[in-house]
Amino acid sequence: MTDEEKIIAAIGKQRWFRFKNNPQVIFDRDTDLLWADLNYFPYGKNKNRDQYYSLGDYTEVRELLKEKNAQRFGDCDDWTVPTSEELWRLIEDKTFPYQGGQCWYIQNRWPWCVQHNGRLQSKDLDYSSTSGIFIRSAFVLPCSHSLVSRPRKPTLQIFADNNLEPIFNDNSITQLYLQTYIDKPKPKPLSFDNIVDTQSLLDEYDLAAVDRSPIRYYAAVQSVADILINALDRFKSEHAEKIDALFHASEPFAVGYVNNPNFNAVENMTFAAHHRLFTRNLSFGADKVKRNLHSLQAEAQAVFDRLDDANSTKILAEIESEPRAGFAFLVENSVRMLNDACRRVAMFDRRRELIELLIEQSLKGLHNYETFKTKTREEFRARCKELGIDDEIAAEQYDDWNQKRFEIEQRQLKLIEKAFAPSTEAGALEREIDKLIAARDALYTMNGEA
């Protein structure tokens, strides 16, 4: 058995994990949720003796979690009250390290705050499953979804990807994990962002002298173009698999959006915007960058060819006086295009699961919306006739249904924009996507659409 196989086998025998390098959390192998370690988290007031009040929709609980998220307690900023289902799954088999007392008590206490039916309430651990829900004061055991992914990753990968140092029940496995994944020399990570630094590049040149002389200027242009082309080729070689994944993700958008005759102008504009956002952000653009750099080199070579043929000071004066972009501006723009192309690969790689989910939902939404505007509409009209519903009333009902359905596509457009915005927090984006999917599914279910 290899070292990795030994570690995987040990993971399979252990549900709960603490970490040497993050003692404030406990990891649940069954759900990938992180739970606050109650040795460090103030689960009750007055040194954990008293419960948090339910007044003001559990204002004390909300303020507590807001504070802990701002502090990045346990290196997380998404602490939340668990759902009643999440808390029950935590405690059901009574293996949770802080289970203690009768029934399913935690820390010998029975009322714990949960999210239930869209609001904060208290779960009485004298009761099983999701029963025993009341509005009353409670203790708090928050959870974090920061390590939860779709599709689920193997636990070992979660630990390794997040540089976590798990503590196994078998100390020899703990040491083996450290030797295998923590202590071994790590290769220098490949850079995604700013593969070329503009200022470092400009520092190699006397900018004033370059701008004064056409010969120095075009020689510098050729030199910079060579540097950037080599950097681009190196990036493509080092990140070939990631670039290939980006290319495959962009394939559904290779052909431009064609207006659907069944949609109105606003609907077509919205779906065209979906398509345009994906096209722009899933395009590596390396070929365009390289073409531009080769074009600059060709322009420079053409000037040198003219200089070689110049046989009078008048011709030299004409070449010298010809307008050209400032060298610093030319370099800044060329580096910007190169780095932007590489950042698109980086953004896709970091948020691949979420972006692929949005692509799937966008394509599915377009297909379903076309069905909704054609087949579903005719079926709806026929059904209304069978029920004796007036045509005008039926039309109003369909229009109302259509508006609700279309609002979902407009919401998705905003999520696509957020997905490619560097400032967007991935966890928040994932929760918004889940809400969108739930809203779409609920609308289909409510109206009987397949």
N, C-alpha and C positions, 0 to 999 in steps of 0.2 A: 504494500500500500504506500503510495506517495505521500509526502508531507501534506499536500493540498487535500488529498482524499481523507487523511486523518483528521484534518481540521473540519472538513465538511461533515464527516461522520459525527464529530463532537457537537457541531452546531445542531444536527438533527436530534440530539439527545437533550438539548437545553433550550428552554423557552425564553428565559429572562437573562439579559446581559447588562452588566455595568461596564463602564469604560475607565481605564486608568487615566486617560487624558481628558475625560469629561465626567467627573463623578456626580454631577448634578442631575443626570438623567438615567432612566432605565429603559432598555430597548425590548420590545415584544417581538420575538421572531415570528409569531403567528400573524401579526398584522402590520409589521414594520413601523408601528407607532412608537414614538418616544413619550415616556411618562416622566413627570417631575419626580425626582427622588425625594421622598418625604423627610429625609434627614436634613435636607437643605431648603425645602420649599415651605413657606408659612401657610400650611393648609387650614389653619384656624387662627383666630385672633388671640391676643394675649398669650403668646408662646404656645399656640395651638390648643389652648384650653376651651375657647369659645367658638361658636359657629358664626359665619358671616350672615348678616341679616338679609332677608328677602325684600326689604323695603326698596321702593324705586326701581323695581325690576332688577333686583340684585346688583344695585349700584356698587356696593363694596367689592363684589366679585369682579365686576367689569373693570373697576379702577385698579384692582390688584393685578389682573392680567395685563392691562395696559402698561403698568409700571414694569412688570417683569419682561414684557416684550421690548420695551425701550432699553432695558438693561441687558438685553440678549442673555437672559438666564439660560444656562445650559447651552449657550451658543446658538439659541433659536430665537426667532422673533415672531413666531406664529402660534404662540401658546393660546389654547382655547379650552373652554369647558367641553368635555366629551359628550357625545350623544348618549342617550340611555342605552342604545345598543352597544356602543363602544365600551361603556363602563361595565355592562353585564359580561361582555366577552372577556374583559380583563379579569374579572373576579369569579367567573362561573366555576372554573375547575379548582379554585382555592389554592392555586400555586403562586399567586402574586406575592412577592416578598413581604409586603406589608399587610397581608391578610391576617386578621387576628380577631378573635372573639366569636360569638355565636353566629350562626347562619353564614352570611357572606361579609361580615363586618370588615372594615379596613381600619387598622390602628384601634380596634375595639370600639369603633364609632359606626353608627348606622346611617345618618343622613348625609348624602353627598350630592353636590350640585351637578346637574346634567342639562343638556339641551333636549327638549322633548316637545314635539309638535310646534317647532318654531320659536320656542321661548325657553328661558332658564327656569328650572324647577328643581325640586329636591327628590332624590331617589332613596327610598327606605330599603336598606340592604337586608331587612328581615324578609323581604319579598323577592321571589325569583324573577328572572327574565326582565321585562320592562314594565312590570306592574309595580304598585307601591309608589306612584309618582304624586307628589304633593307640592303646593306652594308654601314653603316654610324655610327657615334658616337652615344652613348646611355648611359642611366643610367642602374644601375644593382640592381636587386632584386633576390638574390640567394635562392635556396631551398636545403633542406637536406632530404635524403631518409632513415635516420637512424631509423625511427619508422615504416617504411613500411615493411610489412611481407607478406609472401605467405604461406598458405592462410591468408587472412586478419583477424586480431584479433578485437574483440569488442573494441570500444573506451575506455570504462571503464577499460578494462584489460590493454590496452596500458598505460593509466595513472597510474594505480596501479603498474604494473610491473616495470615501470621506475621511481617510486617514485616522480611523478610529482604532483604539487599542482595547479590544474586548477582553473581559476577564472570564475565563472558562472555569467550570466546576473542577476540572482536572488541571492543576497548575502546570503540568508538563505540556498541555496543549496551549496554554497561555504563552509559555516560553517559546514554543514552536511557532506560534503565530507571529510573535514579535521578531523572531529570527528570520522568518520567511517574508513578512510584509512591511516591517517597520525598520529593522536594523540594517537590512541589506542596502547597499548603495543604490540610489535612485538616479536614473538618467535625467539630465537636465530637460525640463519640460519644453516642448516645442512652442514657439511663440505664435500667437494668432494675431494679436493687435499690434499695429505700428511696426511692421516688420522692417520698415526703414524709417529712421528718425530724420525729419527734415533739417533740423538745425545742425545735427552732426554732419549731414551731407554738405550743407552750405558752408560749414566751417572749413572745409577743404579748399575753398576758393576765395580769391580776393575779389569780392563782388564788384567793387568800384572799377577795378581794372578790367574785369570780364565785360562789364556793360559798356566800357569805353571802346573796346576793340572788337570788331566783327570776327577777327580771326580767333581771338581768345574765347569769344562768346560761343561761336559754333563748335569749337573744339571741346569746350566745356559741355555743350549740349550733347554732343556725341558720347562723351565720357559718362555723363549722368544717365543717359538712356541705356548704356551698356550695364551700368550698375543696377538699375531698376529691372531690366530684363532678366539679368542673372538672379536677382532676388526673387522675382516672380517664378522663374523656373525652379529655383530651390524650394520655394513654398509649395509649388504644385507637386514636386517629387516627395516632399516630406508628408504632405497631407492628401495623398492621392485617394485614399479610401473615403475620406470625408468629402472631398470634392465630388467623387463619384456618387455618393449618397445624395448630395445636394442636386446633382444633375438629374438623378432618377426622381427626386421629389418634384422637380420642375416640369417633368414630362407632360403631365395633364394640361399644362398651360403653354405648351409650345406653339399652339395655334391660337391666334387672337380670338377674343370673345365675339360671337356673332349674335346680334340682337334677335331675340325670340319674338316671333309675331304674336304669340299668345300673351306676352307681357306688355304692360304699359311703359311709357317712357321712363318713369321713375324706377320701376322694377328693373328694367334693362340697365339703367345707369348704375344701380346698386350691384347687380351681378357683374357688370363690367368692371366696377371698382374692386370687387373681390379678386377678379382675374388679374387686374393690373397690379394690385399689391403683391400678389404671389409672384407674378412674372418679374417684377422689379427686384424683390428681395431674395428670390431663389435663383437669380442669375449671378453666377460667379463673375462674369464679365472680364475674365483674363484675356480673352482674344481681343476684345476692344482696347484694353489697356496696352497690350503688346502692339496692336496696329498703330495706336497713337504714338507710341515710343519709336517704332520703326519709321513713322512718317516724319517725326522730328529729326531722326538721323538722316533720312533722305533729303530733307530740306537743307540740313547743314552741309551734306555732301554736294548738293547742287550749288550752294554758295561757294564752296571751295573750287568746284569745277569752273565757275565763272571767274573766280580770282585767278585761276591758272591761265585763263584765256584773256584776261584783261591786258590791253596793250596801250592804255592811256591813263593819265591821272584822273581824267574826267569820269571814266568808267569806275575807277576805284572810289572816287568821291561819291558816285551814285550808290555804289554798294554800301559804303560807310554810312550814308545818310538814310538808308532804307529803314522804315519803322520795324521794330521787333520788341517782343515782350521783355520786360525786365527779367533778368536771369533768376533772381530769387522767386519771383512770382511763377515763372515757368516750372521751377523745381517744386515749389509748394503744391502746385496744381497736379503735377505728375505723381508726386508721392501720395497726395490725397486720393487720386483715382486708384492707385495700387493698394493702399491700405484699406480703402472702402471695399474693394473686391475681396480682400482677405478677411475683413470683418464680417462680410456676409456668410462666408464659410464658418467662421467662429460662432456667429449668432445661431446658425442652423444647427451646428454640432451641440451647442450648449442646451438648446431648447428643442432638440429634434423630436422628442416624443410629443410635445405639445403642438409643435408646428404640423407634424404629420397627422395628429388628431384633428386639427383645424382644417387641413386639406381634405381629409376624409369627410368631415362634417359639411364643408363648403360644397364639395361635389355631390354629396348625398342631398344636401339642401336644394341645390339647383335641379337635380333630377326629380325630387319629390314635389318641388314647387311647380314644375312644368306639368306633372301629373295632376296636381291640385287644380291648376288652371284649365285643364282639359277634361280628362276622364272623371276626376272627382266632382268637378262642377256639373257635368252632365248627369252623373249619378245622383247628385244632390237635387238637381232640378226634377229629375224623374221621381225621386222619392217624395218630394214635396207635392207633386201632382197626385201621387197615390194617396197622400194624406189629406188632399183637398186644401192645401195651403195656397193662398192667393199668390200669384206670380210676383207681384210687387213686394209682398212681405218676404217671400222666399229670396228675392234678389237682395233685399236689405240684410237678411240673415247671412247670406253668402258673403256679401261685402264686408260685414262685421268680422266674419271668420277669416276672410282674406286679409283684412287689416292686421289682425292678431298674428296671422301666419307671417306676413311680410315684416312685421316689427322684429321678429326673430332673426330674419336675414340682415336687417339693419344693425341689430345688436352684434351679430357675428362679424360684420364689417369692422366695427370698432375693436373687436377682439383680435382680428387679424392685424390691425394697426398696432395694437399693444404688443402683440407677439414679437414684432420686429423692432420695438423701441427698447434700447438698452436700459432705460430707467425702470422698466416694468419688472416687478417682483414676480418670479416664476410661480411661487406658491399661490399668490393671489390670482394670477392669470389662470392657473389650473382650476381653482375653485369657481371662477367665472365661467369657464368652459363647461364644467360639470352642471352649473345652473342652467346654462343655455341648452344643453342636451336634455336635461330634465324638463325644461319648459316646452321644448319641441315635442318630446315624447308625450307629455301631458296633454298638449293640444291635439295630437293625433288620437290619443286614447279617448279624450273627451268628445271628439267629434266622429269617432269611428273610422278615421282614415288609416289605411294600411301603411 
